[in-house]
């Protein structure tokens, strides 16, 4: 299911594009939800949220990432990434992590 709306994001007027699997396919895909904020004034992507999960007999994961972007020259680069993840594979111990990375020096 796709939705397009409009809202403010960190003071910017943005279009919000949201994608979620239809309920009948929710157990068959990795994507739980993708959300993208697109600034109205210049159509630049200012943020993305990702929610991904999957479960099999061999591995499972559940990850949520929030990424904020800004223009550096002609490129859009992430300057803040928030991550919450839970991974498990049969031959490895479960990995659980939560962190926020903020990048400040772009050369």
C-alpha positions as CSV (number, residue, x, y, z in Angstrom):
1,X,0.0,0.0,0.0
2,X,1.3,3.4,-0.9
3,X,0.3,6.7,0.6
4,X,1.3,10.3,-0.2
5,X,0.7,13.1,2.3
6,X,2.1,16.4,3.4
7,X,3.6,17.4,6.8
8,X,6.3,19.4,8.4
9,X,9.6,17.7,9.2
10,X,12.1,19.7,11.3
11,X,10.6,22.9,10.0
12,X,10.5,21.9,6.3
13,X,7.2,21.5,4.4
14,X,7.5,18.0,3.1
15,X,5.7,15.4,1.0
16,X,5.6,12.1,2.8
17,X,5.7,8.9,0.8
18,X,4.9,5.8,2.8
19,X,4.9,2.2,1.6
20,X,3.6,-0.8,3.6
21,X,2.9,-4.4,2.4
22,X,-0.7,-5.4,2.0
23,X,-1.8,-7.5,5.0
24,X,-2.0,-10.6,2.9
25,X,1.7,-10.3,2.0
26,X,3.1,-9.0,5.3
27,X,4.7,-12.4,6.2
28,X,6.2,-12.9,2.8
29,X,8.3,-9.7,2.5
30,X,11.2,-8.1,4.4
31,X,9.7,-4.5,4.4
32,X,7.4,-3.6,7.2
33,X,7.3,0.1,6.3
34,X,9.3,2.6,4.3
35,X,8.7,6.3,4.8
36,X,10.4,9.1,2.9
37,X,10.2,12.9,3.6
38,X,10.7,15.0,0.4
39,X,11.1,18.8,0.9
40,X,8.4,20.6,-1.2
41,X,10.7,23.6,-2.1
42,X,13.4,21.7,-3.9
43,X,12.2,18.0,-3.9
44,X,15.3,17.0,-1.9
45,X,14.9,13.9,0.3
46,X,15.4,15.0,3.9
47,X,14.8,11.8,5.8
48,X,13.9,8.1,5.5
49,X,12.6,5.6,8.0
50,X,13.0,1.9,7.4
51,X,11.4,-1.0,9.3
52,X,12.5,-4.4,8.2
53,X,12.0,-7.9,9.6
54,X,12.0,-11.5,8.6
55,X,11.9,-14.9,10.3
56,X,13.1,-18.3,9.0
57,X,14.4,-21.4,10.7
58,X,18.0,-20.3,9.9
59,X,17.9,-16.6,10.7
60,X,15.7,-13.8,11.9
61,X,16.0,-10.1,12.1
62,X,14.0,-7.0,13.2
63,X,15.6,-3.7,12.3
64,X,14.4,-0.1,12.5
65,X,16.5,2.7,11.0
66,X,15.9,6.4,10.8
67,X,18.1,8.4,8.5
68,X,18.3,12.2,8.2
69,X,20.0,13.6,5.0
70,X,21.4,16.9,4.0
71,X,23.0,18.2,0.8
72,X,26.8,18.4,0.6
73,X,27.7,19.8,-2.8
74,X,25.6,17.9,-5.3
75,X,25.2,14.8,-3.1
76,X,22.6,14.0,-0.4
77,X,24.4,12.4,2.5
78,X,23.3,11.0,5.8
79,X,24.2,13.1,8.8
80,X,22.3,11.2,11.5
81,X,21.4,7.6,11.7
82,X,19.4,6.0,14.4
83,X,19.4,2.2,14.5
84,X,17.6,-0.4,16.6
85,X,18.3,-4.0,15.5
86,X,17.9,-7.6,16.6
87,X,19.6,-10.3,14.5
88,X,20.0,-14.0,15.0
89,X,21.6,-16.7,12.8
90,X,21.8,-20.4,13.7
91,X,25.6,-20.5,14.0
92,X,26.0,-17.1,15.7
93,X,24.9,-15.6,19.0
94,X,22.0,-13.1,18.8
95,X,23.1,-9.5,18.2
96,X,21.0,-6.7,19.7
97,X,22.1,-3.1,19.1
98,X,20.7,0.4,19.5
99,X,22.7,3.5,18.6
100,X,22.6,6.9,17.0
101,X,25.5,8.0,14.8
102,X,25.8,11.8,14.1
103,X,28.3,12.8,11.4
104,X,29.6,16.4,11.6
105,X,32.8,16.6,9.5
106,X,32.1,16.4,5.7
107,X,35.1,17.1,3.5
